[in-house]
């Protein structure tokens, strides 16, 4: 009898060990995976060519796209052609476009040296946006922040080349302020000025001078553009967090771009009122505090600007809050950071970028992060970021790459008008507003045009994903998902 009991205990012990090992193997299988990050980087940048609006250049590589929206702004006697469509529709939303520009620029500034032949393409992607933003800010005291009525646009499913919906233009000014969108535009122009500083000094200076002027406007005439434009921007890109974060973020970029102590003074004086001490750990087109903390922490860690020491502490707290063992961040069973049910991968790509970037700053300054549960090294931070990148590229329970065109299994039915309808070069006849719904949105087959490099919204909190064109919260790509991913991929491409 005692022998049977001993055997049973031994069997149970072995089962327990096997279960623990299985769990460890499950985690390690994903954590140790590696990908062709250079290929993914190339594709992540190529995606932006599929989002271009305006007259396409002869160097256009996404060949199924054509010219579109060439007369944008004509009704207001301003040229607003160019720029990017934000996601799967045909609206040019200035707020997320500006954030996209800032993050593309930051990607180049921090990791451009590892981009190889893709560096020029990344710079081209930045310039496509900044050329538009310069047009949108060409009139003093006015910023054009959106082209097209989203409510009307969403009632149609049309290729950009076929658009016949209203291309209304929306603006902010001193009587209808928009500090959030204006400050983000200033941040974008300031960040981009650093991208071109060594290759096109004249253009770089023009960007910086415009950024300074636009920031002064944003700070002087305070108010949220959501209040000024109401249903034209909400619920699409409401400024839910207000404008304080954008003012801090823009000041941080202007300090970095100019080195002018007046911006440090501005940050010291206004930082607490602009939310510098807030403990949020979301970084997105709407919420910029986390990004500002990391950016300003570099000024202390690397450049020894002692008056900004507090931001090192703020950035350290951000890192501690993102660790899987803490209660302040949620991860899926498969290991994906999970922030929101809608388009969650936007938060994953932006957070991964911040992790890689802060790890760089810590390495340069030979520092570590001290959390309540122990010391976190730059290597540990990079490992967490790499895990998120690898998940997106296919190391997840479904074996699904969430980047279109990367790997052997990726979304085939993305929520994207141009991708889901036949190219104008294969079907030159106009596809009308309503016909597009039947042929594209509600069609059964895979998208005929592959939007290479597009990262979609991604899986739910249980790692599940339906490849369904109608499920825009999961299957729609967006420029602001890809922009920080460019930097994260470049950070990993350096090791290949």
Buried (B, 14 or more C-beta within 10 A) or exposed (E): EEEEEEEEEEEEEEEEEEEEEEEEEBBEEBBEBEBBBBBBBBBBBBBBBBBBBBEBEEEBEBEBBBBBBEEBBEEBEBBBBBBBBBBBBBBBBBBBBBBBBBBBBBBBBBBBEBBBEBBEBBBBBBBBBBBBBBBBBBEEEBBBBBBBBBEBBBEBBBBBBBBEBEBBBBBBBEEBBBBBBBBBBBBBBBBBBBBBBEEBEEBBEBBBEBBBBBBEBBBEBBBBBBBBBEEBBBEBBBBEBBBBBBBBBBBBBBBBBBEEEEBBEBBEEBBEEBBBBBEBBBBBBBBBBBBBBBBBBBBBBEEEBEEBBBBBEBBBBBBBBBBEEEEEBEBBEBBBBBBBEEBBBBBBBBBBBBBBBBBBBBBEBEBBBEBEEEEBBBEBBBBBBBBBBBBBBBBBBEEBBBBBBBBEEBBEBBBBBBBBBBBBEEEEEEBBBEBBBEBBBEBEEBBBBBBBBBBBBBBBBEBEBEBEBEBBBBBBBBBBBBBBBBBBBBBBBEEE
